[in-house]
Amino acid sequence: MRDTNKKKVFVIVIALKAALAPMIKSKQIDEKIQQAEEYIAQNEFEKSIDVLEQVQNLDIKDEQLLLKIIDISMSIDSESAYQFLERYVDVV
């Protein structure tokens, strides 16, 4: 009887994790995007690019995310924006 309850709880926990995963990832992405923009405002361009790379790696196949990253990185230089596009194309 207890094993059955443990299995039910386990299944519920797995289902909750699956349901919450996109929201958690979205929050991580939003926080990192904000951090990258703050680095740009502080003229910390290398740090901003590093953070944007982390963002892209969170969901490299997301085209809308790519466009946002390119938009941000264009304020640094076009070469960085092109590199983000290349990484996307290599995966997709």
N, C-alpha and C positions, 0 to 999 in steps of 0.2 A: 504494500500500500504506500509506504513512504517513497519507494523508488518511483512509483507512478507520479506522485506529487512533485518530486525533484525533476522528473522529466518534463512535466508540464511547466514548471517554473523556468526550466532551462529553455524550452521552446519559446516561452513568452519573452524572456530576456533577449534571445536571438532575434525575434521579430521586432522588438523595440529598437535594438541596435540598427537593424536594417532600415527601419522607418526613420530613425533620427540621423543616420549617416549623412544623407544629402544636406540636411540643415546644418550639421556640424561642419561639414566641408565648406558650405557656403559662408558660414561665419568666419572660418579660418581664412578663406579667400578675401573676404571683405576687410578683415583686419590687416592682412598682408598688403593689400592694395593701398590702404590708408597709410601704412608704414612706408611703403615705397614713395608715395606722394610727399610724405613728410621729409624723407631723405632728399628728394629733389628740391624742396623748399629750402633745405639747409645746404644745398650744393654738394651733397654727398652722393654723387652719381653712381659710383661703383657699388655702394651699398644698395642703392635703389635697384640697380640691374640685378644684383644678387637676390634680392627679395622677389623681384618680378620673375626670376627663374624658378624660385621656390613655388610661386603662385602657379606658374605654367605647369610645373610638375604635379601639382595637386589634381589637375584635370586637363591634361595636354590635348585632348580631343575636343574640348569645348570651343567652338568657333567664336561665340560671343565673348568668352573670356579672352581669347586671342586678340580680338579687335580692341578690347579694353586695354590689354597689355601693350599692344602696338601704339595705341593712342597716347598712353602715358610715356612710353619709351621714345616716341618721336620728339618729346620735349627735351630729351637728352641728346640723341643723335639718330639719324636715319639708319646707320649701320646696326645699331642695337635692335631697332624695330625689325630690320630684315633678318637678323639672326633668330628672333622669336618666330618669325614666319617660316624660316627654314626648318627649325625644330618641329614645328607643327606639320609641315609637309612631309618630313621624313617619317613621322609616326602615322599620319593619316594616308 
